[in-house]
Amino acid sequence: MLSVELHTHSSLSYDGRDPVELILEQADAVGLDAIAVTDHDEIDASLEAAERAADYGLLGIPGMEISSKAGHILGFGLEEAVPPGLSYESTLEAIWEQDGLAVIPHPFQESRHGVMARISREELARGDAIEVYNSRLLTGRANRQAERFARDHDLPMTAGSDAHISEMVGQAVTRVDADERSVDAVLEAIREGRTTVEGKRTPWHISFRQAAGGVTRRVRNTMLGLFR
């Protein structure tokens, strides 16, 4: 069983703080086997992490968190960025065109761009897997809803720390029963549902700090854009 972190953000995300090397150092320090950097609508840092991961004894999985019209979708095994702003179905298709894996993160957390505000349950079930444990929770209700939906529809389940600072990498992990230590094997095992999830809540003060940092960076980037 491989211990895999499937939801992290680097400084390339508008709300991320740390560079790839700090994320990889933390992943190594907490004993992970594999990690995916999943920046918002950006893939360059993830490709860099995938290339450098072996230097830290890790398997690097390329991916990104895509802003579809319905909300966020995680794509793994990608070589090129999937553009934001596509429909839910078109985003899934764009991931699959690259033989990628489409995982729907925090689907019932509507305040955090969960897709269930804008799609049907039948459409949600089109994803390859559902993120059923996201560490950035308040009550855990949305996670329980996601897990119940995945079980009811016999969908593979994943977990993710949704870390926006390196210290939070490894808060939630997906245990993957892969046939070998490779990206293809990990993604195939997830598709087949050979996973278990475990995690713990991101401390509230950390979640608040991450959110506040994201707002600050978004405002700063907007202001810089106005003067370019």
C-alpha positions as a printed Julia matrix, in Angstrom:
228×3 Matrix{Float64}:
   0.0    0.0     0.0
   1.31   3.41   -0.99
   0.6    6.51    1.07
  -0.41   9.21   -1.4
  -1.15  12.92   -0.96
  -3.51  13.98   -3.77
  -4.41  17.6    -2.99
  -1.76  20.27   -2.4
  -1.08  23.78   -3.66
   2.21  25.53   -4.33
   2.98  29.23   -4.63
   1.87  29.0    -8.27
  -1.73  28.86   -7.0
  -3.21  32.28   -6.21
  -3.84  31.03   -2.66
  -0.72  28.89   -2.18
   2.39  29.96   -0.28
   5.35  27.63   -0.69
   7.61  26.5    -3.53
   7.83  22.93   -4.77
  10.95  22.06   -2.79
   9.32  22.8     0.58
   6.29  20.71   -0.37
   8.5   17.78   -1.37
  10.61  18.12    1.79
   7.48  17.95    3.94
   6.1   14.98    2.0
   9.37  13.12    2.58
   9.5   14.13    6.25
   6.02  12.76    7.02
   6.7    9.46    5.25
   4.59   9.76    2.13
   5.25   7.55   -0.87
   3.73   9.78   -3.55
   2.41  13.29   -3.98
   0.51  15.41   -6.49
   0.76  19.18   -6.56
  -2.65  20.37   -7.76
  -2.52  24.1    -8.32
  -5.55  26.1    -9.39
  -5.63  26.19  -13.21
  -1.83  25.86  -13.39
   0.3   22.79  -14.08
   3.92  23.99  -14.27
   4.73  23.51  -10.56
   3.11  20.07  -10.64
   5.22  18.99  -13.6
   8.29  20.32  -11.78
   7.33  18.41   -8.63
   6.76  15.22  -10.62
  10.21  15.58  -12.16
  11.99  16.34   -8.88
  10.08  13.95   -6.59
  12.51  11.06   -7.02
  15.26  13.19   -5.43
  13.19  13.05   -2.24
  12.36   9.35   -2.48
   8.86  10.12   -3.73
   6.7    9.33   -6.71
   5.45  12.52   -8.32
   1.99  12.54   -9.89
   1.27  15.43  -12.28
  -2.09  17.09  -11.82
  -4.06  20.28  -11.28
  -7.3   21.6    -9.78
  -9.41  22.88  -12.66
 -12.05  25.58  -12.31
 -14.93  24.29  -14.4
 -18.15  26.28  -14.73
 -19.67  23.95  -12.14
 -16.77  24.09   -9.68
 -13.46  22.44   -8.95
 -12.3   19.18  -10.53
  -8.97  17.45   -9.91
  -7.2   16.0   -12.92
  -4.27  13.57  -12.53
  -1.85  12.06  -15.01
  -1.93  15.17  -17.16
   0.81  16.39  -19.49
  -0.87  19.66  -20.43
  -3.08  22.08  -18.56
  -6.83  21.73  -18.94
  -8.29  25.22  -19.5
 -10.62  26.69  -16.88
 -14.16  27.79  -17.64
 -15.32  24.68  -19.47
 -18.54  22.93  -18.53
 -18.41  20.11  -16.0
 -18.76  17.46  -18.71
 -16.25  19.13  -21.04
 -13.71  19.32  -18.23
 -14.08  15.6   -17.56
 -13.69  14.91  -21.28
 -10.57  17.08  -21.48
  -8.99  15.09  -18.63
  -9.92  11.78  -20.21
  -8.51  12.88  -23.57
  -5.11  12.83  -21.85
  -5.88   9.42  -20.31
  -6.09  11.24  -17.0
  -8.06  10.53  -13.84
 -10.89  12.89  -12.87
 -11.52  13.2    -9.12
 -14.24  15.47   -7.75
 -12.96  17.27   -4.63
 -15.13  18.54   -1.76
 -18.25  18.26   -3.97
 -20.7   19.22   -1.22
 -18.71  22.21    0.08
 -20.5   24.8    -2.04
 -18.72  27.77   -0.43
 -15.42  26.32   -1.68
 -16.48  25.78   -5.3
 -17.91  22.32   -4.77
 -19.73  21.19   -7.9
 -23.0   20.11   -6.3
 -24.33  23.67   -6.37
 -24.56  23.41  -10.16
 -24.8   19.77  -11.26
 -27.03  16.77  -10.63
 -26.14  13.69   -8.65
 -26.11  11.72  -11.89
 -23.47  14.09  -13.25
 -21.42  13.84  -10.06
 -21.35  10.07  -10.49
 -19.6   10.55  -13.85
 -16.33  11.33  -12.07
 -13.72   8.6   -11.78
 -13.53   9.05   -8.0
 -14.84  11.26   -5.21
 -12.72  13.03   -2.61
 -14.54  11.94    0.53
 -12.15  13.4     3.1
 -10.87  16.95    2.74
  -8.87  18.18    5.72
 -10.16  21.73    5.5
 -13.47  21.12    7.24
 -15.56  22.81    9.87
 -18.15  20.23   10.95
 -17.28  17.31    8.68
 -20.82  17.21    7.29
 -19.74  17.77    3.68
 -17.16  14.99    3.96
 -19.79  12.61    5.32
 -22.12  13.52    2.45
 -19.36  12.82   -0.06
 -18.53   9.47    1.49
 -22.16   8.43    1.61
 -22.6    9.39   -2.05
 -19.48   7.46   -3.08
 -20.61   4.36   -1.21
 -24.15   4.56   -2.57
 -22.83   4.81   -6.14
 -19.92   2.38   -5.71
 -17.37   5.05   -6.63
 -13.68   5.03   -5.69
 -12.79   7.26   -2.75
  -9.81   9.53   -2.12
  -8.61  11.93    0.57
  -6.63  15.14    0.33
  -5.09  17.65    2.68
  -5.94  20.56    0.38
  -2.75  22.03    1.79
  -1.96  25.62    0.84
   1.11  25.74    3.08
   3.75  23.04    3.2
   3.25  22.22    6.89
  -0.18  20.8     6.13
   1.0   18.3     3.51
   0.1   14.81    4.71
  -2.89  15.8     6.86
  -5.07  13.51    4.75
  -3.77  10.63    2.65
  -5.11   8.03    0.29
  -3.75   4.53    0.8
  -3.48   3.01   -2.65
  -3.05  -0.72   -3.3
  -1.03  -0.27   -6.49
   0.6   -3.14   -8.36
   3.83  -1.18   -8.67
   5.33   2.17   -7.74
   4.43   4.13  -10.85
   2.02   6.9   -11.79
   0.05   4.64  -14.12
  -0.28   1.93  -11.48
  -1.42   4.38   -8.8
  -4.04   5.98  -11.04
  -5.3    2.59  -12.22
  -5.63   1.38   -8.63
  -7.66   4.48   -7.77
  -9.91   3.91  -10.81
 -10.53   0.38   -9.58
 -11.34   1.54   -6.06
  -8.34  -0.08   -4.39
  -8.07   2.72   -1.86
  -8.67   3.55    1.77
  -8.67   7.05    3.21
  -7.49   8.56    6.43
  -6.94  12.05    7.7
  -7.3   14.66   10.37
  -8.76  18.14   10.4
  -6.56  21.07    9.45
  -6.45  23.22   12.61
  -8.92  26.06   12.35
  -6.28  28.76   12.85
  -4.29  27.27    9.97
  -7.35  27.13    7.71
  -8.07  30.76    8.54
  -4.46  31.74    7.83
  -4.53  29.9     4.52
  -7.79  31.57    3.51
  -6.59  35.02    4.56
  -3.36  34.52    2.66
  -5.3   33.56   -0.44
  -7.38  36.73   -0.28
  -4.28  38.87    0.21
  -2.5   37.28   -2.75
  -5.61  37.57   -4.94
  -5.92  41.29   -4.19
  -2.2   41.85   -4.74
  -2.27  40.01   -8.07
  -5.33  41.98   -9.17
  -3.63  45.27   -8.34
  -0.46  44.27  -10.16
  -2.55  43.35  -13.18
  -4.12  46.79  -13.24
  -0.74  48.47  -13.52
   0.72  46.21  -16.19
